[in-house]
Amino acid sequence: MSMKLYVGNLSFQTSSEDLQQLFAQAGTVESASVVEDRETGRSRGFGFVEMSSNEEGQKAIAAATVAAVAATAAVAAATANRAGKFLRELGR
């Protein structure tokens, strides 16, 4: 079963390909996407990475917690509730 990760506090220059390459170090990445503004196409500073298994997802969280991801990123297992709460706390 795959595990979807929320990746926050990204540099605005971070691309989906950058996330793919970075998280591939922890295992098989099924998808990686940086969320972009609809009007400008500019990164909104967060994205999602889907790892092929729960174990690889946990490994990626541990690795990203230790190392900075394109600055000081926050990485956590994505859930609709957690992502929404996180965005509300950021005022987005």
N, C-alpha and C positions, 0 to 999 in steps of 0.2 A: 504494500500500500504506500502511495506517495505521501509526501509531507510538504505542505505549502508554507513558506516562510515570508514574513513581512520584514523588509529591510528599510529602515528609516535613517534620517539625517545624512542622506547622501549628498555629495557634491553635485551641483547642478550640471557639471560636465560629465558625470557618470552615465554611461550608456547601458542599454540592455546587454550588449555584447560584453562589456566590462564585468557586469554581474555574472554572466554565464561563465566567463573565464575564471573569475575569482572563486565562485562556488564549486566549479568543477574540481578544484583541488581537494574538496571534501567528499566527492563522489559524483554519481551520475546526475546531471541536471536535466530535467525534462523540459523545463521552460524557465525563462527569466525575462522580466519586463520592468522597465522604469516607467512610472506613470507620468504622462505628459499633459500639459495644459491644452485643452481643446482648441483654444483660439491662437495661442502663440507657438505651440509645439515644443515649448521649453519644459525641461524636467521640473517636476513638482518636488523633487528631493526625496522621493521614496519609491519603492517598487516591491515586486514579489518574485520569489524564486521557488520553483517546485522541484524538490529532490525526489529521486526514485523510490526511496524507502524512508521509514521513520528513523532508522539507525543513522543513515547518511544525513538526514535533517538535523538530528541531535548533534552529530559530529560537526556539521557546518555552523550550528549555533555556538558550540563551544569554541571553535576556531575563530569565528568572527567576534566573539566576546573578548578573546585575548588580543586579537590583532585589530587595528583600526581599519575600517572598510571605507576607503575614499574619504577620510577624515575621521569623525567619531560617529559611527553608525550604530543604531540600535537594531538588533536582530531578535526576532521572537517567532514562535509558531503563530501562523496567521489564523485567526478566527474572525468571523464577522463582528462579533462583539468586541474583541480586543482591538481590531483595526479601527472600528468606529469610535471607541472610547479614546484611543490614542490620538486620533485626528481631532476629536472634540477638545482634548486637553491642549493640543497645539493651537486651537482656535481656527482650524481649517474647516 
